[in-house]
Amino acid sequence: MKIPLLDLGSQLLPLRDEIITAVTNVVDSTTYIQGPEVLGLEQEIAQYCNVSTATGVSSGTDALLVALMALGIGPGDRVLTTSYSFFATMGVILRCGALPVFADINEESFNIDPVAMAAILEADTEKTIKAIIPVHLYGQCADMEAIMALGEQYGVPIVEDAAQAIGAEYPNSAGEWIRSGTMGIAGCFSFFPSKNLGGIGDGGMVVSNDSSFDKLLKMLRNHGANPKYYHAMIGGNFRLDPIQATVLRIKLKHLEKWHKARRTNAAVYDRMFSETTLITDKNLTTPVAVYKNVADTNLSGTEHNYHIYNQYVIRVENRDALLKWLRSHDIGCEIYYPLCLHEQECLEGIIERPSLPHAEKAARTTIALPIYPELTEEMQKHIVDTIVAFYQG
Ligand SMILES: *Cc1c(COP(=O)(O)O)cnc(C)c1O
């Protein structure tokens, strides 16, 4: 049985006619920059996230970049973030001329650890840390209540890298469920095709509840112009394409259903792995939601943090050999990410290498399995059986 890591074709099939018609309408409209489709998507995403403003941009990377630019991040500044993320999280910091400073991750959630963050902020006596970027990795919110408290205590704004986590929810101590990306000054989403809400190319969005900040974002994505041809600031061309917007509006209507299917698949994997001896004999771990801030402690693990499972990531022994084994059995899998950000060659000589044992351990032991909504239980059984066979071999 051949099982890909992601099957975009099976998601496209039932929507194909609607998508082709919508794209054709954009082509025929001759409105190729901004326009009603981009505006419509911005309004729908703002509503979905329960925020007042949304700004469509060219990618998740550019969402992060314009957010940092709007905060005025530049040379001499540092930005506190996690080392266990996609490159863009760090790339945008360096492109602003600032430097990253890394806090280690929580071993269970893989997200940035507020205790490690607090130590770094406390040691920052010169106050060079001008922003914090928590990443909601794999579709699960970082511990935002603690992170927001740190931001407030040290007076540092928070930009959420929610590229993998649109629609994920986080329970605050009042028991309210808050959508990812809506807690900091800005939340950044990616519509890269492999994300839970993916376009037919690149796209991104920044959401905010701060209308003056949003005004800056909308200027910066269009060369800092306001009005046209008058530039009080230097921005770039970071606009969202209306063809992407029209496709994303169609897909947004199905997003909750897809999240639920991914969560069901995750629960099926959890059960299947718990029925093997791998967890006790081979130190295999399945994903956990660890933030228990809600008053009701009887909620089950995954309900503590509404995880949207952009990735289902397990931790295993002998990871690289397992990866080869699965691929040789036609099972798609991937490592997110084999190298931490602080280990990247491009950073050599730029910052002193920090000690981040949990992040480094994650980079050596994790593997992502197929979790897309259309995955069947039969396929999941085959994947788990193939993993069991590897360790029995
Ligand atoms: C995908 C991703 C990005 C970048 O998004 P693009 O749309 O590919 O530019 C940034 N951060 C994280 C954590 C991501 O997963």
The ligand as a Tripos MOL2 file, in Angstrom:
@<TRIPOS>MOLECULE
LIG
   15    15     1     0     0
SMALL
NO_CHARGES

@<TRIPOS>ATOM
      1 C1          5.3180   27.3070    6.8060 C.3       1 LIG1
      2 C2          5.9300   28.0670    7.9040 C.ar      1 LIG1
      3 C3          6.3670   29.3940    7.7570 C.ar      1 LIG1
      4 C4          6.4720   30.0890    6.4480 C.3       1 LIG1
      5 O1          5.3350   30.0870    5.6650 O.3       1 LIG1
      6 P1          5.4670   30.2610    4.0750 P.3       1 LIG1
      7 O2          4.0510   30.5270    3.6620 O.co2     1 LIG1
      8 O3          6.0020   28.9840    3.5370 O.co2     1 LIG1
      9 O4          6.3470   31.4120    3.7990 O.co2     1 LIG1
     10 C5          6.8310   30.0620    8.8800 C.ar      1 LIG1
     11 N1          6.8850   29.4590   10.0750 N.ar      1 LIG1
     12 C6          6.4990   28.1910   10.2490 C.ar      1 LIG1
     13 C7          6.5740   27.5780   11.6060 C.3       1 LIG1
     14 C8          6.0260   27.4420    9.1630 C.ar      1 LIG1
     15 O5          5.6700   26.1680    9.3480 O.3       1 LIG1
@<TRIPOS>BOND
     1     1     2 1
     2     2     3 ar
     3     2    14 ar
     4     3     4 1
     5     3    10 ar
     6     4     5 1
     7     5     6 1
     8     6     7 2
     9     6     8 1
    10     6     9 1
    11    10    11 ar
    12    11    12 ar
    13    12    13 1
    14    12    14 ar
    15    14    15 1
@<TRIPOS>SUBSTRUCTURE
     1 LIG1         1 GROUP 0 **** ****
